[in-house]
Amino acid sequence: MKNINADRGGILPTSELEVMNTIWKARKALDRPVITADVFRFGSDKLRSLKETTVLTMIRRLTAKGFLKVEKKEKFNIYLPLMDDREYRERAYLDFVENVMQGDRMDLAEMVTADMNPQERDALLHFLTDQIRNNGAEE
């Protein structure tokens, strides 16, 4: 699903990310391409309160940035994500680590675990132990 333009782009502004999150959510729920009405149906209250022209402007920006492809089918515009939500989260994570945390993953780990309850820490410990065990078995 990668797109050359999206690979060059950075992290989306919050409003455009909200549109993308809505399109990803609607696509998964409907298991079909998303149309404008779906964006309003699956969108947050904040997104639904916007004028349709405002949302369409954000969709045009997302298309220009290479995150969406718009196809005309009969009387509907169909919105096709060119990147899935997991790919975007990975990009946002890497951008955050590089630009906000200045590459310091250990500092990030300390921040993430600082407010975890004991059950969350235990689950994280088990997850990391499994990851280490599985990665070690591949070597």
Backbone hydrogen bonds in HBPLUS format (Angstrom, degrees):
<---DONOR---> <-ACCEPTOR-->    atom                        ^
c    i                          cat <-CA-CA->   ^        H-A-AA   ^      H-
h    n   atom  resd res      DA  || num        DHA   H-A  angle D-A-AA Bond
n    s   type  num  typ     dist DA aas  dist angle  dist       angle   num
A0007-ASP N   A0003-ASN O   2.94 MM   4  6.17 145.1  2.07 150.5 161.1     1
A0008-ARG N   A0004-ILE O   3.31 MM   4  6.66 137.8  2.50 142.0 152.0     2
A0008-ARG N   A0005-ASN O   3.09 MM   3  5.26 131.6  2.34  99.0 111.4     3
A0009-GLY N   A0005-ASN O   3.10 MM   4  6.38 133.9  2.33 139.9 153.0     4
A0017-LEU N   A0013-PRO O   2.89 MM   4  6.11 159.0  1.94 160.4 167.4     5
A0018-GLU N   A0014-THR O   2.90 MM   4  6.10 147.4  2.01 145.8 154.4     6
A0019-VAL N   A0015-SER O   3.24 MM   4  6.57 147.7  2.35 138.3 145.8     7
A0020-MET N   A0016-GLU O   2.97 MM   4  6.33 162.8  2.00 150.3 154.7     8
A0021-ASN N   A0017-LEU O   2.75 MM   4  5.97 168.0  1.77 155.6 159.0     9
A0022-THR N   A0018-GLU O   2.99 MM   4  6.11 151.0  2.08 139.1 147.0    10
A0023-ILE N   A0019-VAL O   2.92 MM   4  6.23 155.9  1.98 150.9 157.6    11
A0024-TRP N   A0020-MET O   2.81 MM   4  6.10 165.5  1.84 161.3 164.9    12
A0025-LYS N   A0021-ASN O   2.91 MM   4  6.02 161.3  1.95 144.4 150.2    13
A0026-ALA N   A0022-THR O   2.84 MM   4  5.98 164.8  1.86 150.8 155.2    14
A0027-ARG N   A0023-ILE O   2.89 MM   4  5.94 159.2  1.93 146.9 153.1    15
A0028-LYS N   A0024-TRP O   3.08 MM   4  6.30 159.2  2.12 148.2 153.0    16
A0029-ALA N   A0025-LYS O   3.00 MM   4  6.21 160.1  2.04 149.5 155.5    17
A0030-LEU N   A0026-ALA O   2.81 MM   4  5.84 160.9  1.85 154.2 159.0    18
A0031-ASP N   A0027-ARG O   2.78 MM   4  5.37 141.8  1.92 137.9 147.5    19
A0079-TYR N   A0034-VAL O   2.75 MM  45  5.32 165.8  1.77 158.5 163.6    20
A0038-ASP N   A0035-ILE O   2.95 MM   3  5.37 128.2  2.23 109.8 123.3    21
A0039-VAL N   A0035-ILE O   3.31 MM   4  6.76 145.4  2.43 147.8 157.6    22
A0039-VAL N   A0036-THR O   2.99 MM   3  5.20 123.4  2.32 102.0 116.5    23
A0040-PHE N   A0036-THR O   3.35 MM   4  6.81 153.3  2.42 152.7 158.7    24
A0041-ARG N   A0037-ALA O   2.91 MM   4  6.12 150.2  2.00 143.2 152.8    25
A0042-PHE N   A0038-ASP O   2.84 MM   4  5.90 164.6  1.86 155.9 157.3    26
A0043-GLY N   A0039-VAL O   2.95 MM   4  5.56 121.0  2.30 130.1 143.6    27
A0048-ARG N   A0044-SER O   2.87 MM   4  6.12 166.1  1.89 157.8 161.9    28
A0049-SER N   A0045-ASP O   2.97 MM   4  6.09 129.8  2.23 139.7 152.1    29
A0049-SER N   A0046-LYS O   3.24 MM   3  5.20 135.5  2.45  93.0 105.1    30
A0050-LEU N   A0047-LEU O   3.13 MM   3  5.51 158.9  2.18 110.0 116.5    31
A0054-THR N   A0051-LYS O   3.01 MM   3  5.30 126.2  2.31 103.7 117.3    32
A0055-VAL N   A0051-LYS O   3.22 MM   4  6.66 158.7  2.27 154.3 159.5    33
A0056-LEU N   A0052-GLU O   2.87 MM   4  6.10 161.3  1.91 154.6 160.3    34
A0057-THR N   A0053-THR O   2.94 MM   4  6.11 143.2  2.08 138.3 147.7    35
A0058-MET N   A0054-THR O   3.08 MM   4  6.44 154.6  2.15 146.2 152.4    36
A0059-ILE N   A0055-VAL O   2.91 MM   4  6.23 152.7  1.99 148.5 156.7    37
A0060-ARG N   A0056-LEU O   2.90 MM   4  6.16 151.4  1.98 143.1 150.6    38
A0061-ARG N   A0057-THR O   2.99 MM   4  6.31 153.4  2.06 146.5 153.7    39
A0062-LEU N   A0058-MET O   2.91 MM   4  6.20 157.6  1.96 148.8 155.0    40
A0063-THR N   A0059-ILE O   2.91 MM   4  6.14 146.7  2.02 144.7 154.0    41
A0064-ALA N   A0060-ARG O   2.89 MM   4  6.16 158.8  1.93 148.6 154.2    42
A0065-LYS N   A0061-ARG O   2.90 MM   4  6.13 144.4  2.02 146.6 156.6    43
A0067-PHE N   A0062-LEU O   2.86 MM   5  5.26 156.9  1.92 168.2 162.7    44
A0066-GLY N   A0063-THR O   3.06 MM   3  5.12 152.6  2.14 101.3 109.9    45
A0082-LEU N   A0067-PHE O   2.83 MM  15  5.21 171.5  1.83 136.5 136.3    46
A0069-LYS N   A0080-LEU O   2.81 MM  11  5.03 142.7  1.95 135.7 148.1    47
A0080-LEU N   A0069-LYS O   2.82 MM  11  5.03 170.6  1.82 158.1 160.7    48
A0071-GLU N   A0078-ILE O   2.93 MM   7  5.12 160.6  1.96 145.8 152.1    49
A0078-ILE N   A0071-GLU O   2.69 MM   7  5.12 168.9  1.71 160.7 164.6    50
A0073-LYS N   A0076-PHE O   2.84 MM   3  5.33 170.1  1.85 162.3 165.7    51
A0076-PHE N   A0073-LYS O   2.94 MM   3  5.33 164.6  1.97 134.1 134.4    52
A0088-TYR N   A0084-ASP O   3.12 MM   4  6.49 157.5  2.17 151.9 158.7    53
A0089-ARG N   A0085-ASP O   2.94 MM   4  6.17 162.2  1.97 149.0 153.6    54
A0090-GLU N   A0086-ARG O   2.97 MM   4  6.23 157.2  2.02 151.1 157.1    55
A0091-ARG N   A0087-GLU O   3.03 MM   4  6.29 157.4  2.08 146.4 152.4    56
A0092-ALA N   A0088-TYR O   2.82 MM   4  6.12 162.5  1.85 156.9 161.9    57
A0093-TYR N   A0089-ARG O   2.83 MM   4  5.98 157.3  1.88 148.3 154.6    58
A0094-LEU N   A0090-GLU O   2.97 MM   4  6.20 167.7  1.99 151.7 154.4    59
A0095-ASP N   A0091-ARG O   2.91 MM   4  6.10 157.9  1.96 150.4 157.0    60
A0096-PHE N   A0092-ALA O   2.86 MM   4  6.02 156.5  1.91 146.6 153.3    61
A0097-VAL N   A0093-TYR O   2.85 MM   4  6.13 166.5  1.87 158.7 161.8    62
A0098-GLU N   A0094-LEU O   2.95 MM   4  6.05 165.5  1.97 146.6 151.1    63
A0099-ASN N   A0095-ASP O   2.80 MM   4  5.77 169.6  1.81 153.3 157.0    64
A0100-VAL N   A0096-PHE O   2.87 MM   4  5.08 144.9  2.00 128.6 140.0    65
A0101-MET N   A0096-PHE O   3.00 MM   5  6.41 160.7  2.04 156.5 161.7    66
A0103-GLY N   A0097-VAL O   2.65 MM   6  5.15 170.1  1.66 146.2 144.5    67
A0104-ASP N   A0101-MET O   3.00 MM   3  5.42 168.0  2.02 118.4 121.7    68
A0108-LEU N   A0104-ASP O   3.24 MM   4  6.55 153.8  2.31 141.0 148.4    69
A0109-ALA N   A0105-ARG O   2.81 MM   4  6.11 154.4  1.87 146.5 153.6    70
A0110-GLU N   A0106-MET O   2.93 MM   4  6.21 155.5  1.99 147.2 153.4    71
A0111-MET N   A0107-ASP O   3.00 MM   4  6.27 155.7  2.06 146.0 152.5    72
A0112-VAL N   A0108-LEU O   2.86 MM   4  6.12 160.1  1.90 155.3 160.9    73
A0113-THR N   A0109-ALA O   2.98 MM   4  6.08 162.1  2.02 149.9 154.2    74
A0114-ALA N   A0110-GLU O   3.06 MM   4  5.92 127.4  2.35 138.3 150.0    75
A0116-MET N   A0113-THR O   3.25 MM   3  5.17 168.6  2.26 106.7 109.7    76
A0120-GLU N   A0117-ASN O   3.08 MM   3  5.38 117.9  2.48 105.8 120.5    77
A0121-ARG N   A0117-ASN O   3.01 MM   4  6.33 162.0  2.05 159.9 165.7    78
A0122-ASP N   A0118-PRO O   2.92 MM   4  6.06 155.8  1.98 145.1 151.9    79
A0123-ALA N   A0119-GLN O   2.93 MM   4  6.14 159.0  1.98 145.4 151.2    80
A0124-LEU N   A0120-GLU O   2.88 MM   4  6.10 155.2  1.95 147.2 154.3    81
A0125-LEU N   A0121-ARG O   2.83 MM   4  6.05 156.1  1.88 148.0 154.7    82
A0126-HIS N   A0122-ASP O   2.97 MM   4  6.25 162.0  2.00 151.9 156.0    83
A0127-PHE N   A0123-ALA O   2.95 MM   4  6.13 157.6  2.00 145.2 151.9    84
A0128-LEU N   A0124-LEU O   2.86 MM   4  6.09 168.4  1.88 156.2 158.4    85
A0129-THR N   A0125-LEU O   2.89 MM   4  6.02 158.4  1.93 148.4 155.0    86
A0130-ASP N   A0126-HIS O   2.95 MM   4  6.13 161.7  1.98 149.2 153.6    87
A0131-GLN N   A0127-PHE O   2.91 MM   4  6.18 157.4  1.96 149.8 156.7    88
A0132-ILE N   A0128-LEU O   2.90 MM   4  6.09 162.8  1.93 152.9 156.6    89
A0133-ARG N   A0129-THR O   2.91 MM   4  6.06 162.0  1.95 148.5 154.2    90
A0134-ASN N   A0130-ASP O   2.81 MM   4  5.95 165.0  1.83 152.8 156.9    91
A0135-ASN N   A0131-GLN O   2.87 MM   4  5.95 159.5  1.92 147.5 153.6    92
A0136-GLY N   A0132-ILE O   2.89 MM   4  5.89 151.4  1.97 143.4 151.5    93
A0137-ALA N   A0133-ARG O   3.11 MM   4  6.28 138.7  2.29 138.4 148.6    94
A0138-GLU N   A0135-ASN O   3.26 MM   3  5.32 138.3  2.45  95.5 106.5    95
